Amino acid sequence: MNESQRNEDLYNQWTAASEKVAKSAGDPLARLSQLEEMRHYIEATERLYVIRARAAGASWSAIGAQFAMSKQAAQQKFGAL
């Protein structure tokens, strides 16, 4: 799967998850479950863009600043990518 397909796939998964949240409007437990699913897609997208930023030469300090964390915290969170 190329990057464009991966982006489209993540977008489609995010859209489907957000639609499920909207449809579960009356059930707080269903909403919590769907929000957890959405969190998964957000984290996957986050990792994808950290990989891209590193490939483009971004420093850990610059990446950490985007998440309001230190260079060291960014390396700990994303360094194994």
C-alpha positions in Angstrom: 0.0 0.0 0.0 1.5 3.4 -1.0 1.3 6.5 1.1 -1.6 8.0 -0.7 -3.6 4.8 -0.3 -2.6 4.7 3.4 -3.8 8.2 3.9 -7.1 7.5 2.2 -7.6 4.4 4.2 -7.0 6.2 7.5 -9.3 9.0 6.4 -12.0 6.5 5.5 -11.6 4.6 8.8 -11.8 7.9 10.7 -14.9 9.0 8.9 -16.6 5.7 9.5 -15.7 5.8 13.2 -16.9 9.4 13.6 -20.2 8.5 11.9 -20.7 5.7 14.4 -20.3 8.2 17.2 -22.9 10.5 15.7 -25.3 7.6 15.3 -24.9 6.4 18.9 -26.0 9.8 20.3 -28.3 8.4 23.0 -26.0 5.8 24.4 -23.0 7.1 26.3 -21.3 3.7 26.6 -21.5 3.2 22.8 -20.0 6.6 22.3 -17.1 5.8 24.6 -16.5 2.6 22.7 -16.5 4.5 19.4 -14.2 7.2 20.8 -11.7 4.6 21.7 -11.8 3.4 18.1 -11.3 6.9 16.8 -8.3 7.3 19.2 -6.7 4.3 17.5 -7.0 6.1 14.1 -5.7 9.3 15.5 -2.7 7.6 16.9 -2.0 5.7 13.6 -2.2 9.0 11.7 0.1 10.7 14.3 2.7 7.9 13.8 2.5 8.2 10.1 3.2 11.9 10.1 6.0 11.6 12.6 7.6 9.1 10.3 7.2 11.5 7.4 8.5 14.4 9.4 11.6 12.5 10.4 12.1 11.3 6.8 11.9 15.0 5.8 14.6 15.9 8.3 12.6 17.2 11.2 14.4 17.1 14.5 13.0 15.4 17.6 12.9 18.9 19.2 10.7 20.2 16.4 8.4 17.1 16.6 8.2 17.4 20.4 7.2 21.0 20.1 4.2 20.1 18.0 3.0 17.9 20.9 4.0 20.3 23.7 6.5 17.8 24.9 10.3 17.7 25.2 12.6 16.2 22.6 13.2 13.3 25.0 9.5 12.7 25.4 9.0 12.7 21.7 11.8 10.2 21.2 10.3 8.0 23.9 6.8 8.1 22.4 7.8 7.8 18.7 11.4 6.7 18.7 10.7 3.1 17.8 9.0 4.0 14.6 
